[in-house]
Amino acid sequence: MTSAPHGPPPPSAPHPPASSLQSPSTDPDPDPAGLFQDAQQTAAYARHRPHYPPQLYAQLYSRAFPDRAGPPFPDLTVVDVATGSGQALGPLPRDFGACVALDVSAAQLRGVPDELRRQRRLTLRQGDAHATGLPPASVDLVTVGQALHWFRLEEFYLECRRILKPSGALAAWTYDYGKLYGFAGAQELYEQLYGGTLAGHWAKGRELVDAYYLGIEPGPQHFGEVVRLQLPMPSAPTLDELVGQVRSWSAYRSFTRAHPSAPDPAEQFRQQAAARMAAEGVGGRRLSLQRTITLLIALRPVARALL
């Protein structure tokens, strides 16, 4: 893990697949609310999107609140924007005195699981990340998991400066699509799906994910310092679980909208992978998916002249 004020990512950062960078985003519906209103898409998102490791929150807390011994932080307020169905919430409702989860999609908010809804410190709100409606200087931490690339960045950074306290922080993270292991040619097959079949269906902004959010960090006009960290996020999905994740991708939803009569690309991937695994005698075995989280932590928000 490395950090630098307003600096580039570490030289050792993994590189995005060339195929995904060469294919422009042409999703006909780049509006995240539109992409995630469908009931099947929302269910797939809630069930299959990854949750984040404890190390992510430990690093976030230590950088955002270096003078605090917590968690817990009973006197602090956190706002998770573009919360979806709660994937990024993790320990936030437990660790903070107040936690607001905000999303523009009512359908996504309905997918927040009951165990999170029962957290008495958690408030779910439908709303816009660019205009949260929260009071000025009322928030200690703003979090954004795998969603910063959807935003109108200048507006969002201005809104963060408006609602954050002078000591507050913004934390935004993304993860790559990863490297797949478990059978011969696994990564090749996975890359063909991500950067081949679905390449023209990623919404505008996906190239920012593939570039590990390089160049979209808030500048010094917004925050005094930006720290960049990278952490591993390994997982061991079954083939069916991995296919479920694919079906939660916005590009998959866009593809099926654009080509309703075409073969299902997720099912094609499942069949091809299953055949290769069976041929190697590893059918039914869990796969290894190695992903990298890139975490941006913006500190010392610049005060706005007009709140």
C-alpha positions in Angstrom: 0.0 0.0 0.0 1.2 3.5 -0.8 0.0 7.0 -0.4 0.8 10.4 -1.8 -0.8 13.9 -1.7 -2.5 14.4 -5.0 -0.1 12.0 -6.6 -0.3 9.2 -9.2 -0.9 5.6 -8.3 2.1 3.4 -7.3 4.3 2.3 -10.2 3.5 -1.3 -9.3 -0.3 -0.8 -9.7 -1.8 -3.5 -12.0 -2.7 -2.4 -15.5 -6.2 -2.6 -16.9 -6.9 -5.0 -19.8 -6.0 -3.4 -23.1 -9.3 -4.6 -24.6 -11.4 -2.7 -22.2 -9.5 0.5 -22.7 -9.8 0.2 -26.5 -13.6 -0.2 -26.4 -15.4 3.1 -25.9 -18.4 3.2 -23.5 -21.5 3.2 -25.6 -24.2 2.2 -23.1 -27.4 3.8 -24.3 -28.6 4.3 -20.7 -25.7 5.6 -18.6 -28.0 6.8 -15.8 -27.3 4.5 -12.8 -30.9 4.8 -11.6 -32.1 3.6 -15.0 -29.7 0.7 -15.1 -30.5 -0.6 -11.6 -34.3 -0.2 -11.4 -35.0 -3.6 -13.0 -36.1 -6.1 -10.4 -33.9 -8.9 -11.6 -30.9 -6.6 -11.9 -31.5 -5.3 -8.4 -31.8 -8.8 -7.0 -28.6 -9.9 -8.7 -26.8 -6.8 -7.4 -27.9 -7.4 -3.8 -27.1 -11.1 -3.9 -23.8 -11.2 -5.8 -21.9 -7.9 -5.5 -18.9 -8.4 -3.2 -18.7 -7.1 0.3 -15.5 -5.5 1.4 -12.7 -6.8 3.7 -12.2 -5.5 7.3 -8.8 -4.2 6.2 -10.4 -1.6 4.0 -12.3 0.0 6.9 -9.3 -0.3 9.2 -7.1 1.6 6.7 -9.9 4.2 6.1 -10.4 4.9 9.8 -6.7 5.2 10.6 -6.2 7.7 7.8 -9.4 9.7 8.2 -9.3 9.8 12.0 -5.6 9.5 13.0 -6.1 11.0 16.4 -9.0 8.7 17.4 -8.5 5.4 19.1 -11.8 4.0 17.7 -13.9 2.6 16.4 -16.5 3.1 17.7 -17.0 6.8 16.9 -20.2 7.5 18.8 -20.0 11.3 18.2 -19.3 11.1 14.4 -21.7 11.0 11.4 -21.0 9.0 8.2 -22.9 9.3 4.9 -22.6 6.4 2.4 -23.6 7.8 -1.0 -24.8 5.6 -3.9 -25.2 2.9 -1.3 -27.0 0.5 -3.6 -28.3 -2.4 -1.5 -25.7 -1.7 1.2 -22.5 -3.4 0.0 -20.2 -0.6 1.3 -22.0 -0.1 4.6 -20.2 -3.0 6.3 -19.4 -1.9 9.8 -20.4 1.8 9.3 -23.8 1.6 11.1 -22.2 -0.1 14.0 -19.0 2.1 14.2 -20.6 5.6 13.9 -23.1 7.4 16.0 -25.2 8.1 13.0 -25.0 6.6 9.5 -27.0 7.8 6.5 -27.2 5.6 3.4 -28.2 7.5 0.3 -29.1 6.2 -3.2 -30.9 7.7 -6.1 -32.6 4.3 -6.8 -35.6 3.3 -4.6 -35.4 -0.2 -6.1 -31.8 -0.5 -4.8 -32.7 0.7 -1.4 -35.4 -1.9 -1.1 -32.7 -4.5 -1.6 -30.8 -3.5 1.7 -30.9 -6.6 3.8 -32.9 -6.8 7.0 -29.9 -7.2 9.2 -28.7 -3.8 8.1 -32.2 -2.3 8.3 -32.4 -3.3 12.0 -29.3 -1.2 12.8 -30.9 1.6 14.9 -28.2 4.1 13.8 -28.8 3.6 10.1 -31.1 5.9 8.1 -31.9 5.0 4.5 -32.7 7.9 2.2 -33.5 8.1 -1.5 -31.5 11.1 -2.8 -28.9 12.5 -5.1 -25.2 12.4 -4.3 -24.8 15.8 -6.0 -27.5 17.4 -3.8 -27.8 15.4 -0.6 -30.1 17.8 1.3 -27.9 17.4 4.4 -27.1 20.4 6.5 -23.8 22.3 5.9 -20.8 21.1 7.9 -22.7 18.2 9.5 -20.8 15.1 8.3 -17.5 13.6 9.4 -17.0 11.1 6.7 -18.5 10.5 3.2 -18.0 7.1 1.7 -18.5 5.9 -1.9 -18.0 2.3 -2.8 -17.6 1.4 -6.6 -19.7 4.4 -7.7 -17.5 7.5 -8.0 -17.2 6.9 -11.8 -21.0 7.5 -12.1 -20.9 11.0 -10.7 -20.6 14.5 -12.1 -17.4 14.9 -10.2 -17.1 18.7 -9.8 -20.7 18.9 -8.5 -20.1 16.0 -6.1 -16.8 17.3 -4.7 -18.5 20.7 -4.1 -21.3 18.9 -2.3 -18.8 17.0 -0.2 -17.1 20.3 0.8 -20.5 21.7 1.7 -21.6 18.9 4.0 -18.3 17.9 5.5 -16.9 19.4 8.7 -13.5 21.0 8.4 -12.0 17.9 9.9 -14.0 15.6 7.7 -12.9 13.2 4.9 -14.2 11.7 1.7 -13.3 8.1 1.0 -14.0 6.5 -2.4 -12.9 3.1 -3.6 -13.2 0.9 -6.6 -12.1 -2.6 -7.5 -11.0 -4.1 -10.8 -12.6 -7.0 -12.5 -9.7 -9.2 -11.3 -7.7 -12.2 -12.4 -9.4 -15.6 -12.5 -7.7 -18.9 -11.7 -9.0 -22.4 -11.4 -8.7 -24.0 -14.8 -6.6 -23.7 -17.9 -7.5 -20.6 -19.9 -9.7 -19.2 -17.1 -8.4 -15.6 -17.4 -8.6 -15.7 -21.2 -12.2 -16.7 -21.1 -13.0 -14.1 -18.4 -11.3 -11.3 -20.3 -13.2 -12.3 -23.5 -16.4 -11.8 -21.6 -15.5 -8.5 -19.9 -13.5 -6.8 -22.6 -14.9 -8.6 -25.7 -18.5 -9.6 -25.6 -19.6 -6.9 -23.2 -17.0 -4.2 -24.3 -19.4 -1.9 -26.1 -22.0 -2.1 -23.4 -20.1 -0.6 -20.4 -21.6 2.7 -19.4 -19.5 5.9 -19.7 -17.1 6.0 -16.8 -16.1 2.3 -16.8 -12.8 3.4 -18.3 -12.1 5.2 -15.0 -12.6 1.9 -13.1 -10.2 0.2 -15.5 -7.7 3.0 -14.8 -8.0 2.6 -11.0 -9.5 6.1 -10.7 -6.3 7.7 -11.9 -6.9 11.3 -12.7 -10.3 11.8 -11.0 -9.1 12.4 -7.5 -10.3 15.7 -6.1 -7.7 18.4 -6.7 -6.2 20.9 -4.2 -9.1 23.3 -4.9 -11.3 20.8 -3.1 -9.2 19.0 -0.5 -5.8 19.6 1.1 -4.5 16.0 0.6 -5.5 12.9 -1.2 -4.2 9.5 -0.1 -4.2 6.6 -2.5 -4.0 3.0 -1.2 -4.3 -0.4 -2.8 -5.4 -3.5 -1.0 -6.0 -7.1 -2.2 -9.6 -8.4 -2.3 -9.3 -12.2 -2.9 -12.4 -14.4 -3.1 -13.2 -18.0 -3.9 -16.5 -18.1 -5.8 -18.2 -21.1 -7.2 -18.8 -20.9 -11.0 -22.5 -20.2 -10.4 -21.6 -17.4 -7.9 -19.2 -15.8 -10.4 -21.9 -16.0 -13.1 -24.3 -14.3 -10.6 -21.7 -11.4 -10.3 -21.5 -11.1 -14.1 -25.3 -10.8 -14.2 -25.1 -7.9 -11.7 -22.8 -5.9 -14.1 -24.3 -2.9 -15.8 -22.8 -4.0 -19.1 -24.6 -7.3 -18.9 -27.9 -5.5 -18.3 -27.2 -3.2 -21.2 -26.3 -6.1 -23.5 -29.5 -8.0 -22.8 -31.5 -4.9 -23.4 -29.8 -4.2 -26.7 -29.8 -7.9 -27.9 -32.9 -9.6 -26.3 -32.7 -12.5 -28.8 -29.0 -13.1 -28.5 -27.6 -16.0 -26.5 -27.1 -15.1 -22.8 -23.4 -14.1 -22.5 -23.3 -15.1 -18.8 -24.7 -18.5 -19.6 -22.3 -19.0 -22.5 -19.4 -18.2 -20.1 -20.8 -20.7 -17.6 -21.1 -23.4 -20.1 -17.6 -22.9 -21.5 -16.0 -22.7 -18.1 -17.9 -25.7 -16.9 -16.8 -27.8 -19.9 -13.2 -26.8 -19.4 -13.4 -27.6 -15.7 -15.0 -31.0 -16.3 -12.3 -31.8 -18.9 -9.6 -31.1 -16.2 -11.5 -33.1 -13.5 -12.1 -30.0 -11.4 -15.8 -29.6 -12.0 -17.5 -28.1 -8.9 -14.3 -26.8 -7.4 -14.2 -23.2 -6.2 -12.4 -20.7 -8.4 -9.9 -18.1 -7.3 -10.7 -14.5 -8.2 -7.9 -12.0 -7.2 -9.1 -8.4 -7.3 -7.5 -5.1 -6.2 -9.2 -2.4 -4.3 -8.0 1.2 -5.0 -9.0 3.5 -2.1 -8.9 7.3 -2.3 -9.1 9.3 1.0 -9.4 13.0 0.6 -8.6 15.0 3.7 -9.0 18.6 4.9 -11.9 19.8 2.7 -11.5 23.4 1.5 -14.2 25.6 2.9 -16.8 26.9 0.5 -17.4 30.6 0.3 -21.2 30.0 0.0 -22.9 27.1 1.7 
